[in-house]
Amino acid sequence: MIKEIKYLIFLLIIILFFFFTAKYYFSDENKKKSYRSFTNIDKKIELYSKKLPVLEDDTQNIIEYVKNTQTKKKKKYRFWELLDKNDK
């Protein structure tokens, strides 16, 4: 008997928790507060973006081309030739 009463109380507490949470979430007061905070954030973003400094473009003629005059021979790898020999 005590076990069933304990489960009933737990169930009642859980149902009340969800009820009051939903009641607050869908209330007009909460909707007004969230709308006001969204508009305040938008205003703050606009003000902050107006205060941002604009930097000059200093990337003109930044690339230097270097002429490669060294003719270094690359080592020739024979990897594919080794595979071909094994196939035969």
C-alpha positions, 0 to 999 in steps of 0.5 A: 500500500505504501509503495503505491502511494509513493509512486502516486506522489512521484507521478503527481510531482512529475505531472505538476512539474511539466504543467507549471513549466508549460504554463510559464513557457506559453504565458504572455509574460514570457513571450513579451520578455523574449520578444523584448530581449530579441529586439534589444539584441538586434539594437545592440548588434546594430550599435556595435557594428556602427562602432567597428573600425574599417581597416584599409586594404593593404594586400596590393602587390603582396605576392613576389614571384621568384624565378626558379633557376636551380635544375635539381634532378629528382630521384626516379622511383621504380615502384611501379616497375617492381610491381610489374615484375612480380606480376609476370 
